[in-house]
Amino acid sequence: MPKLIISDLKPGMRLLKPVANPSGMVLLTEGLELTEELIDRLRKMEIESVFVRSGNKPGRPKEVLLAELDYRFKKTETEPQMEVLKRILAQHIAGLYHDDGL
């Protein structure tokens, strides 16, 4: 989850976290694809940096990673806390592949 200064932003990057002004009002939402116009607007509002998604996907297919996750949690299927952890990790893996509808 790289945090980039505004001068390093490029059109096509997507926000990892919402951008808010000093009073907390959300200016740009998470997942929004940046355009040159939006980058200029951030610059004019004196926003110093934003979190953007990494463009790198893992080297292995999502299905392989999810199968490995299932295997690693096989012995703890009956433990509620481990099921929560497994679900969080599965969501993280899906996010690495931008499967969140964005």
C-alpha positions, 0 to 999 in steps of 0.5 A: 500500500504505497503512499505517494506524494502528489507529484508522483501520481499518474493517471490510471492509479487507484486510491487505496484509501479515501482522501479527506480534507483536514476537517475530515470531509471525504474528497475522493473515495477509495477505489477511485481511478485518478485522472489528470484533472483529479491530480491537479485538483489534489495539488490545488487543495494542497493535499500532500500525499495519498495511498494508492493501490499497488499495480503488482499482482501476485505471481500465482493465480488467485485460485492457487492461493485460495486453495493453499489457504483452505489447506492451511486452515483445514485443521482449524475449521471448527474454531470460530476465530480461525474461520474469521481469520481465514475469511479476512485472508481470503478477502485480502487475496481477492483484493490483490487481484482487484476483485472488489468490483472496481 
